[in-house]
Amino acid sequence: MSLLHLVPKSVAAVNGSGIRQIFDRAAKLRREGRSLINMGIGQPDFPVPAAVKAAACQAIVDDHNGYADSAGVDVLRAAIIAHLKPELGWAPPLAGPIAEGQPGLLVTSGTSGALWLAINAVTEQGDEVIIPDPYFVLYPQAVKLAGGTPIYCDTYPDFAMTAERVAKLITPRTKAVLVASPGNPSGVVMNQPQLDALAALCAKHNILLISDEIYDTFTYADAIAACGGRYATPARAPVGGATHTLVVRGFGKTYGITGWRLGYAAGPKVIIEQMTKLQQYSFVCAPTPLQHAAAAAMSTDMTATIQRYSDRRQIVLDTLGPVCGDIVRPGGAFYVFAPIPSKLGITGAQLVNRAMERDVVIINGGVFSLRDTHFRVSYTVAEAHLRAGCQTVAAILKG
């Protein structure tokens, strides 16, 4: 007898990740002996820096293997605070009770863990959370599982989640707005005035702005220059930056330690307090020895690695640009979100099938969006494979 009747409708209604479904298909082909070029996975392909690996090993040898405080170990909290203070103009206290008006800090099990806790901290049945379209696959599902309704902000064609677009969607039921810059799947970087306006809008309506900044370090030099020489974040906004913005960042993408599951959130005291309570009854704490290693990672210079990915970005744009037309140039992350020429008359899902028939893995836009007119290329593969894979996709698109 099936136990399906025990599963809540909210859980049963959630589909498995579209990305994982494509990976499962690719894994089956590999087991059949096919050699695939995987331009689907958003996982860096560079080795973890030796100093970071050594710090993790040393933390285990030094017996940092038990439970940590739910808020995070002091050595990592201190490193995060030292990083945030000059960048944002504000930072949480290292330890002790948080005074009224001070921001809080919570080390989490990945940025996904931080986003999950944040959404659950402010959302209940009937509430609304505004998310960008296209979006990272977690966003709508986390809102739904919290009992809320995701409200999709159409950001096509430039993929900027501007205050003008968001303002039209705010209702009395809106609890939060979720923005990501650089975005996934687009890699688009918003500028400081755009983010300032979004923070001010949230402050005006007294709602939370969740800023997913997992790719903050993975922002390319040309985008940094266009933003005035520093990474743009709504947390720096003169209105709403320190009062209504929750910053979510992590370590996995920057240092190639995605499997370590480490992130953090910094922002309004009341939100961090609720997130901390939820963490105590769910994740308990982020992995203790890896927190010690992450503190060492924060002093590791990743400039050369990020420049290499910037060069890979150009390979994708040069190869696919002539056949896709107007591709929005990504300013960070490691993705290109390219339109499918309308003359082909095919969906993103159909393009994925054709590419997989030729041993190339990409992700269709419908995985990240209410429309399926684009596809995502992740340039986290060696240059020769990246060039070959993009040439294959370009040949398909030429018809």
N, C-alpha and C positions, 0 to 999 in steps of 0.2 A: 504494500500500500504506500502511495506517495505521501511525502510530508510537505508537498508544495503548498498546501492550505495554511501552513504555519508561517509562510514567508509574507511579510507585510507588502501591501500593494506598492508602497513607495520604493521598496527594494527591488521587487520583481520588475518594476517598470524601467529600472535602470539597465541600459544595454552595456555590455562589456565595451571597453575602450576600443574605438575603431582602429587606433594605431596597433593595439595588441592583436586584433583580429587579422590585420595584414601581416604582422610578424609571424603569427601562427601559420598562415598560408606559406610564408617564405620558409619557415622552418621545415614544413612538410616537403617542400621542393628540395631543400638542402639534403634531407634524409634520402631523397630519391637520387642524389648524386649531382644535382644541379649546382653550378657555381654562380652565386648571385652578387651583384653590386648593390649593397644596401644603402640607399640614400634616404632611408625613412627614419631611422632612429636618431633621436636628439641626444646622443651621448658622445662626449668628446672622445677622440681616438688617440690623444696624446698620453704618454705614460705619466703616472702621478710623480711629481717631483720627488727626488730621492730624500730630501730633507723632511718632507711631509711623511713619507713612509717610515723613515727612521723615528720620527716623533711619535707615531702611532705605536711602533714596536716598543719604544722606550716607556711609553705610558703604561703599557701592559706589564712590562718587567717591573715597573715601579709600583705595581699593585693598584693602579687606578681602575679597578675592575668592578666595583660595587655600584650600588645606586648613587646617583647624583641628586642634588637638590633639583626639584622640578624646574626651577627657573634657570638652571645652568650652573656649571662650575665657575668659580670666581676668575680663574686665569683666562677663560674664554670670554666671559662677560667683560673683563677689563680690556681685552684686546678689541672687542666690538665697540665698546664705549670710546676708546681712544681713536678708533676709525671714524665713528659717527660724529663726534663733537666738532671737528674742523669742517666736515663735509656738510652737515646739516645746520650747524649753529646751535644745536641742542643735543642732549644725550641723557639717558637715564642714569640714576645713581648706581654705584657698583653694588651696594648691599644695604640691608636695613629696610625699614618700612618706607614706602613711597609717600612723600608728602603731597598734599592736595596741589594740583597744578603741575606736578612733575610727571614726566613720561615714565613708562615702565619698559622692561626688557624681558623677553622670554626666549630661551634657546629651545628649539623644537626638533622633532624628528623629520627633517627635510622641510623644504618650503611648502610642499604639499601638506605636510602636517600643520604648518603654521596657517595656511589658507583654510584648511578644514576647521581648525579651532576657531579662527576669526569669524568665519561664516556662522558656525554654530553658536558663537557667543552673542550674536546680534539677531539671529533669525529664528522665527517660530512660524507656526501655521498661519498662512495668509500674508506673510510679509513678502516684500519684493526686494531683490538685489539686482541692480543694473550691471550688466556685463557687456564687454565688447563683442561684436560679431565682425570678423572671426575671433575665436576665443581658444584658450588652452582647454583641453578636454575635461579637466577637473571642474571648471567653474560652474557650468549649469548643473552637473550632477550633484555637487556638494550642496548647492542651494536647494535642490529638490529634496535631497535626503534630510535636510534640516527642516523641511516642511514649508519652505518658501517657494516663490516663483521667480525664475530667472527672467529678467526683462532685457531683451537683446537690443543693443545699440548698434545700428548699422553704421559701420565705419568705412564702407567702400566709397570711393575707389582708392583713397589715400591711406586708410587704416589708422587714422588719428581719432582718438576718442575725445573729442573736443567738448568744452562746456556747452556750446551751442547745441550739439547733438544730444547731450545728456539731459539738458534742462527740459526738453520736451517730454521726457519719460518719467520725471519725478512726480510721485503722487503721495498722498498722506500715508501710504503703506510702505514707502521706500525706506529701507533701513541702511543700505550701503550701496556704494558704487565701487566697482573693481576695475582698476586700470593696470595695464602692463606696458612698460617701456624700458628696453626694447620688447616688442611683442612677440608672441608665439601664436600663430605660425609666420607672421609677416616680417619680423625683425625690424619693424619701423620704430624709430626713436622720435618721441615728441619733444618739442622745445620747451624751455622754461616758461615763457609766457603762456603757452597752452596749459601747462600743468598748474601754474599759478591760478589761472582762471577756474580750472576744475576744482582745486582745493577751496577757493573762495566760494564757489557754488555750493559745495558740500557744507561748508561752514554756515552759509546763509540759511540752508534748510536743516541744519543741525543733524546731519547724517554722517556716517563714517565713510571715509575714502580709504580703501585698501589698495595700496600701491605694491604690485608684484614686481620686485626689482631683482629677480633671480639672475638677470643678465647685466647687472650694473657694471661689473668689471669687463664683461664681454661687449662693451660699446666701443666702436672703432674710432680711430683718430679723427677721421673726417666728420663724423657725427658729433664728437666732442667739440671740435673746432666750431661747428655750426651752432652749437649750444653755448658759445661764449667761453670755451676752454675748460668746462667742467661738466660732469655728468648731471643731467637735468632730472630733478625729482620734485614732486609736489610737497614733499616734507620740508622743503626750503621755502615754500611760499609764504609771503608776509601775512596773508590771511588764511587761516585754516591749516597751515603747514605743521605747526607744533601742537595744534589743538584737536584737529579732526582727521589727521592722516596717520594710518598705520602702515609702517614700512615693513615689508617682508623680503628678506634676502637669504642667501644660502651659500654653500661652499661647493656643492657637487659639480656644477658646470664650470666654475672658475678654475678649480684645481684637479678636475678629472676624477672626483671621488663621489660620483653619484650614488654608489652603493653604500656609502657611509650614512646616508640619511641624516644630514645635518642642515639646519636652517635657523633663522631667528626672526622674531618680530619685535619692533620697537614702536611705541606710540602711546596714545591716551591711557592713563592709569586705569580707568574703569574697565576698559576693554582687555588690557593685559591681565588684570586680576581675574576676570571671568575666564579667559583663555588658560590661565595657570590652573584654575580649579578643574577645568575640563581635562587638562593634560594629566593631572594627578590621578584621574580615574580612567585614563585611556592609555596613552603612551608611557606614563609615569615620568620618564625623563629621556632625553636623547642619550645615545650610547656614550658612556662615561669616558673610556680611554680615547675615543675618537674626538671628543670635545677638547681634550688636552692637545691632541695633534692638530686640530683645526686652529687653535691659538697660534701654533707655530706656522701654520700655512698662511696666515694673514700677513706675514712679513715676506712671503715669497713673491718675487717679481715675475709676472706672467706676460709681460709686454711682448716678448718675441713670439710667444705662442699665439697670442691674440692677433698679431700682425700676420702670421701665417694663415690664420682663418680669414682675415680680411682679403688676402691674396686669393684664397679659394673662392670667396664670394665673387670676385671678378671673373673667375673661370666660368661660373654658372651664368652670370649675366652676359658674358660674351658669347656663350654657346646657345643659350635659350632666348636671349633678347631678340635676335633677328627673326625668330619664328613666333614668339609669344607677343611681340609688340611692346606695349607700355608696361614693363615690369616696375613696380615700386621698389626703388633701391633700398635694401635693408641697411640700417645704421648700426646694427648690433645683432647679438645672438649668433646662430649659424644656420639660418634658414632663408630660402627665397620662396615667396608665395607668388606663383606665376599664373597668369590667366591662360585658359585654353582658347585658342583661336575659335571664334564663333562659327567660322565656315566649316569646321570639322563636324559640328552637330553632335558632339559626344559629351558625356558628363565626366566629372573627375573620376568616378568609380570605374567607368569604362576605360579611361586612360590608364588607370592603375593595372587593370587586367591585361591590357595590351603591352604595357611595360614589363609586367611580370612574365609574360610569354617570352620576352626577350631577355629574361634574367636580370632585370633591373627593378628595384623596389623603391617606390615613391609613395606618398600619402595623398589621397584625394581631399580636396577642399571641404567636401561635405562632412568630413570627420570633425572639422573645426568651425563649421558654419551652417547656417540655415540654407545656404545655397551651395551648389556643387559645380562651380564654374572655374575653380582654380585647382592647383596642386602644389604640394610642398616638397621642396628638395632640401634635405639636410646635408650640408657639405662637411660632414664629419668622417669623411673617408679620404684615403690617400689621393694625391692629386691626379695620378694616372688613372685610377679607377673613377674618380669624380668626372674627369674629362670624358672618359669612355661612356659612362652612364648618361651624362648629359647629351652626348652626341646621339646615343640611342633614342632618348626621349625626343630630341629635336627631329630625328628622322621620322618618328611616329607622327609628330605634329605637322610635319610637312605633307602628310597624307600619301 
